[in-house]
Amino acid sequence: MADAPLTAAPELALTTSSTTATAHTAAPTQERVVGPADGVDEDLSFIETWLRLSAGLLWVGLCSTVFLFVLFLFLPSRAARIRVGNVYGTWAGRGMAWLTGSRCVIRGEEHADGARPAIYLANHTSIIDIFLGIWLSPTGTCGVGKKEVIWYPFFGQFFWLAGHLTIDRNNRASAVEAMRDMSSFVGRHGLSIFVWPEGTRSKDGRLRAFKKGAFHMALATKLPVVPMVIAGAHEAWESRSLRLRRRTITVTFLPPIETAAWEKDHLDEHIRAVESVFAAALPDAQKPLPPTA
């Protein structure tokens, strides 16, 4: 599971609205590779898929068991449990991503600075994204997930016990109140937030319209938004499938987008501007389709 040496990343065009989103223009400068060193494009057999998924479940279960004991030591402090959960995610998420057999190329990690709280937004196309998210989130990041995540074997129970936020997507009032409370909580404890802004997994890999929840939290906290753009995961592990394929998955952290000047009256413009940043960084096959007439 050794990383390849850090190398200079290729230039990445970054576009954003001049009036609603401001990002530093520096492109990601570093990259590392986890998994096969060379490009891969291979469908795994049914047997190898199940062996890898079984090994992954065992790995996540082992990590959950070990870190559960640590969690109990920090039960009185939700902020401490979140940080313990982030360390757990680094081990469980990275191991699970590696066990899929795909090549993971991570770029721009200099923008995922745990010393500076931020709101991390990631597009969501595959179960692999979840493991990439918990692996690459800086320590001190509170995750936001649907309430159903608690039923995911091992991971879901640990996610809940660690103090991350689960929301009921069918109860808007409850979800808004929970996110408002969390905005206050992370501000008091100097934490970051991790959100899937599309609200649900994309079935075809293309970027979906963003929901407003994450952006209301940005207005409330004034934390910068850091895009985490994931490409290729939907091909490595298709939505609602238990078949793995060896592919190259790229994860690119883009420069922070400052939100201090954002205004509620222009929220829709802010959302569209951040969507455009994601769309510009995604390959053509994952860009959103133009609206139909």
C-alpha positions in Angstrom: 0.0 0.0 0.0 3.0 2.2 -0.4 2.6 5.6 -2.0 4.4 6.6 -5.1 6.8 9.5 -4.8 5.3 13.0 -4.9 5.6 14.6 -8.3 4.5 17.8 -10.0 0.8 17.6 -11.1 -0.2 18.8 -14.6 -1.8 22.2 -15.0 -5.6 22.3 -14.2 -7.8 25.0 -15.5 -10.0 26.5 -12.8 -12.9 28.8 -13.7 -15.4 30.4 -11.4 -17.8 33.3 -11.3 -16.0 36.7 -10.8 -18.9 37.9 -8.6 -20.0 35.0 -6.5 -17.0 32.7 -5.9 -13.4 33.7 -5.3 -10.7 31.0 -5.5 -6.9 31.3 -5.5 -5.7 30.6 -9.0 -2.9 28.3 -8.1 -3.4 24.8 -9.6 -2.7 21.7 -7.5 1.1 21.3 -7.4 1.6 17.8 -5.9 0.3 14.4 -6.6 0.7 10.9 -5.1 -0.4 7.5 -6.3 -1.8 4.7 -4.2 -2.3 1.3 -5.9 -0.9 0.1 -9.2 1.9 2.4 -10.4 0.7 2.2 -14.1 -2.6 2.9 -15.7 -5.1 0.1 -15.4 -8.3 -0.8 -17.3 -9.5 -4.3 -16.4 -12.8 -5.9 -15.3 -12.3 -8.1 -12.2 -13.7 -11.6 -12.2 -16.6 -12.4 -10.0 -14.4 -14.4 -7.6 -11.7 -11.7 -7.3 -14.4 -9.1 -6.7 -15.9 -11.0 -3.9 -12.5 -11.9 -2.4 -11.6 -8.2 -2.4 -14.9 -7.0 -1.0 -14.8 -9.7 1.7 -11.3 -8.6 2.6 -12.5 -5.0 2.6 -15.4 -5.8 5.0 -13.0 -7.6 7.3 -10.6 -4.7 7.2 -13.3 -2.1 8.0 -14.6 -4.4 10.8 -11.1 -4.8 12.3 -10.5 -1.0 12.2 -13.9 -0.4 13.7 -13.3 -2.8 16.5 -9.9 -1.4 17.4 -11.0 2.2 17.3 -14.2 1.6 19.1 -12.3 1.1 22.3 -10.6 4.5 21.7 -13.9 6.1 21.1 -15.2 5.0 24.5 -12.3 6.9 26.1 -13.6 10.1 24.6 -17.3 9.7 25.0 -17.8 12.9 26.9 -16.3 15.0 24.1 -18.0 14.9 20.7 -15.2 17.0 19.1 -12.6 14.5 20.3 -14.6 11.6 19.0 -14.8 13.2 15.6 -11.0 13.5 15.5 -10.6 9.9 16.5 -13.1 9.0 13.8 -10.9 10.9 11.3 -7.9 8.8 12.2 -10.0 5.7 11.9 -11.1 6.9 8.4 -7.5 7.3 7.3 -6.9 3.7 8.0 -10.2 2.1 7.1 -10.8 4.3 4.0 -7.4 4.0 2.6 -7.3 0.3 3.1 -10.7 -0.2 1.5 -9.8 2.0 -1.5 -6.6 0.0 -2.0 -8.4 -3.3 -1.8 -10.6 -2.3 -4.8 -7.6 -2.8 -7.0 -7.9 0.6 -8.7 -5.2 3.2 -9.0 -5.9 6.3 -6.9 -4.2 9.5 -8.0 -4.5 12.3 -5.4 -3.7 15.8 -6.3 -3.7 19.1 -4.6 -3.5 17.9 -1.0 -1.8 21.2 -0.1 -5.4 22.6 -0.2 -6.7 20.1 2.4 -5.0 21.9 5.3 -6.2 20.6 8.6 -4.9 23.7 10.3 -7.4 25.8 8.5 -11.1 24.8 9.0 -13.1 24.6 5.8 -16.1 23.0 4.2 -15.1 20.2 1.9 -17.5 19.4 -0.9 -17.2 16.3 -3.1 -19.1 14.9 -6.0 -20.6 11.4 -5.3 -20.8 8.6 -7.9 -19.8 5.4 -6.2 -19.4 3.7 -2.9 -15.6 4.2 -3.3 -16.2 7.9 -2.9 -17.2 7.3 0.8 -13.9 5.6 1.5 -11.9 8.2 -0.4 -13.7 10.9 1.7 -13.0 9.4 5.1 -9.4 8.7 4.1 -8.5 12.1 2.7 -10.5 14.4 5.0 -8.1 16.2 7.4 -8.2 15.3 11.0 -10.9 17.5 12.6 -13.5 17.1 9.9 -17.2 16.4 10.8 -18.9 14.4 8.1 -22.6 14.8 7.0 -24.4 11.8 5.7 -27.9 10.4 5.2 -29.5 8.7 8.2 -29.4 5.4 6.4 -25.6 5.3 6.6 -26.0 3.9 10.1 -27.0 0.6 8.6 -23.7 0.2 6.7 -21.9 -2.8 8.3 -19.3 -1.6 10.8 -18.7 1.8 9.1 -22.2 3.2 9.7 -22.2 2.4 13.4 -18.8 3.9 13.9 -19.8 7.0 11.9 -22.7 7.6 14.3 -20.7 6.9 17.5 -17.9 9.1 16.4 -20.3 12.1 16.4 -20.7 12.8 12.7 -24.0 14.2 11.6 -26.7 12.0 10.0 -29.7 13.8 8.5 -33.2 12.7 7.3 -33.4 13.8 3.7 -37.2 13.3 3.8 -37.6 15.8 6.6 -36.3 19.2 5.4 -37.1 21.1 8.6 -35.2 18.5 10.7 -32.3 18.5 8.3 -32.0 22.3 8.3 -32.1 22.5 12.1 -29.5 19.8 12.4 -27.1 21.5 10.0 -27.7 24.9 11.7 -26.7 23.3 15.1 -23.7 21.7 13.5 -22.6 25.0 12.0 -22.5 26.4 15.5 -20.7 23.4 16.9 -17.9 23.4 14.4 -17.4 27.1 14.9 -16.9 26.6 18.7 -14.5 23.7 18.2 -12.5 24.8 15.1 -13.6 21.9 13.0 -14.1 21.4 9.3 -17.2 19.9 7.5 -17.4 17.3 4.8 -20.6 17.2 2.6 -21.8 15.6 -0.6 -23.6 18.6 -2.0 -25.5 16.7 -4.7 -27.5 15.0 -1.9 -27.5 11.6 -3.5 -25.2 9.4 -5.6 -25.1 10.1 -9.3 -26.1 7.0 -11.3 -24.3 7.8 -14.5 -21.3 9.6 -13.0 -22.3 13.1 -14.3 -22.4 16.0 -11.9 -25.9 16.6 -10.4 -27.3 20.0 -9.3 -26.2 20.9 -5.8 -28.6 21.1 -2.9 -28.5 24.2 -0.7 -27.7 22.6 2.7 -23.9 22.9 2.5 -24.1 26.5 1.2 -26.3 27.5 4.1 -23.6 26.2 6.4 -21.0 28.2 4.4 -23.1 31.3 5.0 -23.4 30.5 8.7 -19.8 29.7 9.3 -18.0 31.8 6.7 -15.6 28.9 6.2 -14.0 28.6 2.8 -15.2 25.9 0.5 -12.7 23.4 -0.8 -13.8 21.4 -3.8 -12.8 17.7 -3.8 -13.3 16.5 -7.3 -13.5 12.8 -7.9 -13.2 11.3 -11.4 -13.4 7.7 -12.5 -14.9 6.1 -9.3 -18.2 5.4 -11.0 -16.4 3.1 -13.5 -14.4 1.3 -10.8 -17.5 0.5 -8.7 -20.7 1.2 -10.4 -23.7 2.5 -8.5 -25.9 -0.4 -7.1 -23.4 -3.0 -8.3 -21.2 -5.5 -6.5 -18.7 -5.8 -9.4 -15.3 -4.2 -9.3 -13.3 -2.9 -12.2 -9.6 -1.8 -12.2 -9.6 1.8 -13.2 -7.7 5.0 -12.5 -9.5 7.2 -10.0 -8.3 10.8 -9.6 -9.1 12.9 -6.5 -8.3 16.6 -6.9 -8.5 19.2 -4.1 -8.9 22.6 -5.7 -8.0 25.9 -4.1 -10.3 27.2 -1.4 -13.2 29.4 -2.4 -13.7 32.2 0.1 -17.2 32.7 1.4 -16.8 35.6 3.8 -18.5 38.0 1.3 -21.3 35.6 0.4 -24.8 36.9 0.9 -28.0 35.0 1.4 -29.9 36.9 -1.3 -27.3 35.6 -3.9 -27.2 32.0 -2.6 -28.3 30.5 -5.9 -25.6 32.4 -7.7 -23.0 31.1 -5.2 -24.2 27.5 -5.7 -24.0 27.8 -9.5 -20.5 29.3 -9.3 -19.2 26.4 -7.2 -21.0 23.9 -9.6 -19.1 25.5 -12.5 -15.8 25.0 -10.7 -16.5 21.2 -10.3 -17.8 21.0 -13.9 -14.6 22.6 -15.3 -12.4 20.1 -13.4 -14.3 17.0 -14.4 -13.7 15.0 -17.6 -16.3 15.4 -20.3 -18.0 12.1 -19.5 -18.8 13.4 -16.0 -19.7 17.0 -16.8 -23.5 17.8 -16.3 -25.5 17.6 -19.4 -26.9 20.9 -20.8 -30.5 21.6 -19.8 -33.1 20.5 -22.3 -35.3 23.1 -23.9 
